[in-house]
Amino acid sequence: MTYIAVIPARGGSKGVKDKNLQLVDGVSLLARAIKSAKNIPEISRVIVSTDSEKIAKEALYYDAEVHARREITSSDSARTVEVLKDIYSDMSLSDEVCILLQPTSPLRQVSDIEACITEYESDASISSVVSVTLCEHHPYKVVVEDDNGEMAAIRHMSDLEAPRQKLPKALRINGAIYVTSFENIIKSNSFFCQPTRFVEMGKDESIDIDTYADLAKANLIIKGELL
């Protein structure tokens, strides 16, 4: 089985300027993702897909391959799946397995990626593996508006006042790691190719950089200064 790590890294960012080149513990988000992938023997290639010359230069410095995005896949509304379809076509790929690593998850550990690979290889029927983390707020403790404009509990009204320990464990997608074959992505137009398995990551390891506050928090966590 051949694994290829893909790191999608656009140049534009509305919340944080040059987000993918921002530093956590002195190393850019992009470089941290590349270095993690290169520390895993099963990964044969690391490809950075970007529309930015600065990001391409950083990727090459850390010995990653660069895929130049088309304009249509460079907007903030473009789906990553479309980027992967371009990579599949442009780089003449076939039956390789894609390990998608978002650079905005800088505290993701090599062991987290390895756990996803192990899960993917544990059963030949598995089509996808996706990383998750515990929900900060349990989804059963919310109300939603129905078609008639009425508010109702997701499941039971009693859930709204139930102790969290009495509710089933709830996890959310953290966006850090996705594993599936390129062929599955082409066929399903999704990362969630059934059957999908999920691998849990820790709260700190799941931090996603979307604001300068997130960036500051990640730097505090890695230095052990966040209480």
Disulfide bonds with the S-S distance in Angstrom:
none
